[in-house]
Amino acid sequence: MKLLPFALGVGVGYVLGARAGRERYEQLSRAYRRVADNPQVQAAAGVAQAKAGEAVHAAVTVAKEKVAPSSQPGHEPAAPGRSVGSNGR
């Protein structure tokens, strides 16, 4: 989760730094680090990460319920995109 913002910051910093020179790159790098190290930003990132984890867990649970075979004997789920005919297949 932390890799994407870091990679984005590095990419933007590299492009802008290459155009404006090393001094501007260092200035952007320091500004990014100040924001990234801010306790409020860290707290918000932690909350977002926790909520994302909860959403993934809920999605996995729903997916497992939809994929799990039925408890009815002799019942086979239809293949995706295919309807079940009158003989049960």
Secondary structure, DSSP 8 states (H G I E B T S, - for coil): --HHHHHHHHHHHHHHHHHH-HHHHHHHHHHHHHHHH-HHHHHHHHHHHHHHHHHHHHHHHHHHHHHS--SSTT-----TT----TT--
